[in-house]
Amino acid sequence: VKAAMEHSIPKDLNKVLENKVMEMVLDLSYVKLSVVEMTCLGDADSEGIVSKSVSSHSDLIPGVYEGGLKIWECTFDLMDYFSEAEIEFTNKTVLDLGCGAGLLGIVALRGKADRVHFQDYNSTVIDEITLPNVVANCINEGRRMGSGKDRKASKPPSKRPRKAEGSPDVLNRCRFFSGEWSQVSQLLLSSNKPFSKYDIILTSETIYNPDYYSALHDTLAQLLDKNGCVYLASKVHYFGAGGGIYLFEKFIEEKNVFRTSMVKTIDQGLQRCIMEIAFKDSC
């Protein structure tokens, strides 16, 4: 079991963006992953996940590395759905579970969420990818992310390392965690820091392995507010690992805690779905 830890936001944000090269996707900044892989082959990757992933030619090594070095396609499905369904993040408390690059949580921040927490299995992913992405978007998108009216309109970012200009208020609304789901739940629920359950939990491509269903279900049950909502994006079937949306839906039905509804199906390429999950007794 991978212990949970909270990652602090360094006071010097230049350190977070040091040696990072930024790219753009759907007008969000994100670190160029191939550069992260090169720089992490040294000391920056205390878990050794980059070298293990490269040497095994695998995007998933169960219990070692859980895919956070890649942006998976269902993330973009979920981002599209937020726009189409006009999902409202204003003043909400949001968890980006299995966040990887953190794009879902960044979209929630942009939508004026009150608080956004990011969780990934691997601490290297949080330090080298998630945190830099959030910092880069806070700096560039200060105005759009609701951190004050005085910020100048941002220019498109260049593919160069960027200098941070100090922490906008947006970062004060974020917390970052690594570790196994059950451990992160325990850390949050037993912490001295005030903790209120999440109005919205966002998660993408986290149900590829049926062995994790019980831990995921328990985490959602423990951390979701009684009237909260989970948006889960997944492929219909994951070849190799054996999981998929209908298998997880059946698992949820058997547990009899949540109700589910398929709110979108995407048929291009491998069929993918977005599922909404809420407590059975919620409003």
C-alpha positions as CSV (number, residue, x, y, z in Angstrom):
1,V,0.0,0.0,0.0
2,K,1.5,3.3,-1.1
3,A,1.4,5.8,1.8
4,A,-0.3,9.1,1.3
5,M,1.4,12.5,1.6
6,E,0.4,16.1,1.0
7,H,2.7,18.1,-1.3
8,S,3.4,21.7,-0.2
9,I,3.5,24.5,-2.8
10,P,7.0,26.0,-2.8
11,K,7.1,29.7,-2.0
12,D,9.5,30.2,-5.0
13,L,7.3,29.2,-7.9
14,N,10.3,29.6,-10.3
15,K,11.5,26.3,-8.8
16,V,8.3,24.6,-9.8
17,L,8.8,25.7,-13.5
18,E,12.5,25.3,-13.6
19,N,13.6,23.1,-16.6
20,K,10.0,22.8,-17.7
21,V,9.0,23.4,-21.3
22,M,5.3,24.2,-21.8
23,E,2.9,23.3,-24.6
24,M,-0.7,24.2,-25.1
25,V,-3.8,21.9,-25.4
26,L,-7.3,23.4,-25.6
27,D,-5.8,26.8,-24.4
28,L,-4.4,25.2,-21.2
29,S,-0.6,25.1,-20.5
30,Y,1.0,21.8,-19.7
31,V,4.5,20.6,-19.4
32,K,6.0,18.8,-22.3
33,L,6.1,15.2,-21.1
34,S,9.1,14.1,-23.2
35,V,11.2,16.8,-21.5
36,V,10.0,15.6,-18.1
37,E,11.0,12.1,-18.9
38,M,14.5,13.2,-19.8
39,T,15.0,15.4,-16.7
40,C,13.4,12.7,-14.5
41,L,15.9,10.0,-15.4
42,G,18.1,11.7,-12.8
43,D,17.4,12.5,-9.1
44,A,14.0,14.2,-9.7
45,D,12.2,10.9,-9.8
46,S,12.7,9.4,-6.4
47,E,10.2,6.6,-7.2
48,G,12.1,5.6,-10.4
49,I,8.8,5.4,-12.3
50,V,10.2,7.1,-15.5
51,S,13.1,4.6,-15.9
52,K,10.8,1.7,-15.0
53,S,8.1,2.8,-17.5
54,V,10.7,3.4,-20.3
55,S,12.6,0.1,-19.7
56,S,9.4,-2.0,-19.6
57,H,7.7,-0.1,-22.5
58,S,4.6,0.2,-20.3
59,D,2.2,3.0,-19.4
60,L,1.0,1.0,-16.4
61,I,3.0,-1.0,-13.8
62,P,0.4,-2.0,-11.2
63,G,1.4,-0.9,-7.7
64,V,4.4,1.0,-9.1
65,Y,3.3,3.4,-11.8
66,E,-0.3,4.1,-12.6
67,G,-0.2,6.1,-15.9
68,G,0.2,9.7,-14.7
69,L,2.9,10.5,-17.1
70,K,0.5,10.5,-20.0
71,I,-2.7,12.5,-20.8
72,W,-5.3,9.9,-21.7
73,E,-8.0,10.6,-24.2
74,C,-11.0,10.3,-21.9
75,T,-9.7,13.5,-20.1
76,F,-10.6,15.4,-23.2
77,D,-14.0,13.7,-23.4
78,L,-14.8,14.9,-19.9
79,M,-13.6,18.5,-20.7
80,D,-15.8,18.6,-23.7
81,Y,-18.7,17.3,-21.6
82,F,-18.2,20.1,-19.1
83,S,-18.8,22.7,-21.8
84,E,-21.7,20.8,-23.5
85,A,-23.6,20.2,-20.2
86,E,-22.6,23.5,-18.8
87,I,-21.3,21.9,-15.6
88,E,-21.2,24.6,-12.9
89,F,-18.0,24.7,-10.7
90,T,-18.6,28.1,-9.1
91,N,-18.0,28.0,-5.3
92,K,-17.8,24.2,-5.4
93,T,-15.3,21.9,-3.7
94,V,-13.7,19.6,-6.3
95,L,-11.4,16.6,-6.2
96,D,-9.4,15.6,-9.4
97,L,-8.9,11.9,-8.5
98,G,-6.1,10.1,-10.3
99,C,-5.3,13.6,-11.7
100,G,-2.1,13.0,-13.8
101,A,-1.6,16.3,-15.6
102,G,-4.4,17.9,-13.6
103,L,-6.2,19.3,-16.6
104,L,-9.7,18.5,-15.1
105,G,-8.9,20.2,-11.9
106,I,-7.5,23.2,-13.7
107,V,-10.7,23.5,-15.7
108,A,-12.6,23.5,-12.4
109,L,-10.3,26.2,-11.0
110,R,-11.0,28.2,-14.2
111,G,-14.7,27.8,-13.5
112,K,-14.2,29.5,-10.2
113,A,-14.3,26.4,-7.9
114,D,-13.9,27.4,-4.3
115,R,-11.3,24.7,-3.7
116,V,-9.7,22.1,-5.9
117,H,-7.6,19.1,-4.6
118,F,-5.4,17.0,-6.9
119,Q,-4.5,13.3,-6.2
120,D,-2.3,11.0,-8.1
121,Y,-0.8,7.6,-7.1
122,N,2.8,8.8,-7.8
123,S,4.5,11.6,-6.0
124,T,6.8,12.2,-9.0
125,V,3.7,12.9,-11.1
126,I,2.4,15.5,-8.6
127,D,5.8,17.3,-8.3
128,E,7.0,17.2,-11.9
129,I,3.7,17.4,-13.8
130,T,0.5,18.3,-11.8
131,L,1.9,21.1,-9.7
132,P,3.9,22.8,-12.6
133,N,0.7,22.6,-14.8
134,V,-1.4,24.3,-12.1
135,V,1.2,27.0,-11.4
136,A,1.7,27.7,-15.1
137,N,-2.0,28.1,-15.7
138,C,-2.4,30.2,-12.6
139,I,0.3,32.6,-13.8
140,N,-0.9,32.8,-17.4
141,E,-4.6,32.8,-16.7
142,G,-4.6,35.0,-13.7
143,R,-7.5,37.1,-15.0
144,R,-9.5,34.2,-16.3
145,M,-9.0,32.1,-13.2
146,G,-10.5,34.8,-11.0
147,S,-7.4,36.0,-9.2
148,G,-7.8,39.7,-9.6
149,K,-8.9,42.3,-12.2
150,D,-5.5,44.0,-12.5
151,R,-3.6,41.2,-14.3
152,K,-2.7,42.0,-17.9
153,A,-4.2,39.8,-20.6
154,S,-1.8,36.9,-21.1
155,K,0.2,36.3,-24.2
156,P,0.3,32.8,-25.7
157,P,3.0,30.9,-23.8
158,S,6.2,30.3,-25.7
159,K,7.8,26.8,-25.6
160,R,10.4,28.1,-23.2
161,P,10.8,27.7,-19.5
162,R,8.7,30.4,-17.9
163,K,9.4,32.7,-15.0
164,A,6.8,32.8,-12.3
165,E,5.6,36.2,-11.1
166,G,4.5,35.3,-7.6
167,S,1.5,33.2,-6.5
168,P,-1.9,34.4,-7.4
169,D,-4.8,33.7,-5.0
170,V,-5.8,30.7,-7.1
171,L,-3.0,28.5,-5.7
172,N,-4.3,29.1,-2.2
173,R,-7.4,27.3,-3.2
174,C,-5.4,24.1,-4.2
175,R,-4.0,21.1,-2.3
176,F,-2.0,18.3,-3.8
177,F,-1.8,14.6,-2.6
178,S,0.0,11.5,-3.7
179,G,-0.6,7.9,-2.6
180,E,-3.1,5.1,-2.7
181,W,-6.7,6.1,-2.6
182,S,-7.6,4.5,0.8
183,Q,-4.5,6.2,2.3
184,V,-5.4,9.6,0.9
185,S,-9.0,9.3,2.2
186,Q,-7.6,8.4,5.7
187,L,-5.1,11.4,5.6
188,L,-7.9,13.8,4.7
189,L,-10.5,12.5,7.1
190,S,-8.1,12.3,10.1
191,S,-6.2,15.6,9.4
192,N,-6.3,18.5,11.8
193,K,-6.9,20.8,8.8
194,P,-10.6,21.6,8.3
195,F,-12.0,19.3,5.6
196,S,-15.4,19.4,4.0
197,K,-16.5,16.6,1.6
198,Y,-16.4,17.2,-2.2
199,D,-19.3,18.6,-4.1
200,I,-17.8,17.2,-7.3
201,I,-15.3,14.4,-7.9
202,L,-13.7,14.2,-11.4
203,T,-11.9,11.1,-12.5
204,S,-10.8,9.8,-15.9
205,E,-9.5,6.4,-17.0
206,T,-9.2,5.1,-13.4
207,I,-11.3,1.9,-13.8
208,Y,-9.0,0.0,-16.1
209,N,-8.1,-2.6,-13.4
210,P,-11.0,-4.4,-11.6
211,D,-8.7,-5.1,-8.7
212,Y,-9.0,-1.4,-7.8
213,Y,-12.8,-1.1,-7.9
214,S,-13.3,-1.7,-4.2
215,A,-10.8,0.9,-3.2
216,L,-12.2,3.4,-5.7
217,H,-15.8,2.8,-4.6
218,D,-14.9,3.2,-0.9
219,T,-13.0,6.4,-1.6
220,L,-16.0,7.9,-3.5
221,A,-18.3,6.8,-0.7
222,Q,-16.1,8.4,2.0
223,L,-15.2,11.7,0.3
224,L,-18.2,12.7,-1.7
225,D,-20.7,15.1,-0.1
226,K,-24.1,13.5,0.5
227,N,-25.6,15.6,-2.4
228,G,-22.4,15.6,-4.4
229,C,-21.7,14.2,-7.9
230,V,-18.9,12.1,-9.5
231,Y,-18.1,12.5,-13.2
232,L,-16.2,9.5,-14.4
233,A,-14.8,9.1,-18.0
234,S,-13.7,5.6,-19.2
235,K,-13.3,3.4,-22.2
236,V,-16.0,0.7,-22.5
237,H,-13.3,-2.0,-22.2
238,Y,-9.6,-2.0,-21.4
239,F,-7.8,-4.8,-23.2
240,G,-5.2,-6.4,-21.1
241,A,-6.2,-5.0,-17.8
242,G,-9.8,-6.2,-18.2
243,G,-11.7,-3.4,-16.7
244,G,-14.3,-1.1,-18.3
245,I,-17.4,1.1,-17.8
246,Y,-20.1,-1.6,-17.7
247,L,-18.1,-3.8,-15.4
248,F,-17.7,-0.9,-12.9
249,E,-21.3,0.0,-13.3
250,K,-22.3,-3.6,-12.3
251,F,-19.9,-3.4,-9.4
252,I,-21.6,-0.2,-8.2
253,E,-25.1,-1.7,-8.6
254,E,-24.1,-4.7,-6.4
255,K,-22.8,-2.4,-3.7
256,N,-26.2,-0.5,-3.6
257,V,-24.7,2.8,-2.3
258,F,-24.8,4.9,-5.5
259,R,-27.0,5.4,-8.5
260,T,-25.4,5.9,-11.9
261,S,-26.4,7.2,-15.3
262,M,-24.5,7.2,-18.6
263,V,-24.6,10.8,-19.7
264,K,-22.6,10.6,-22.9
265,T,-21.2,7.9,-25.2
266,I,-18.4,8.6,-27.7
267,D,-18.3,6.2,-30.7
268,Q,-15.2,7.4,-32.5
269,G,-12.4,4.8,-32.2
270,L,-12.6,2.7,-29.0
271,Q,-16.1,3.4,-27.6
272,R,-15.9,5.6,-24.5
273,C,-18.5,6.8,-21.9
274,I,-19.1,9.4,-19.3
275,M,-20.9,8.2,-16.2
276,E,-22.5,10.4,-13.5
277,I,-22.5,8.9,-10.0
278,A,-24.5,10.1,-7.0
279,F,-25.7,8.7,-3.7
280,K,-29.0,6.8,-4.0
281,D,-30.6,8.9,-1.2
282,S,-29.3,12.3,-2.5
283,C,-31.6,15.0,-3.7
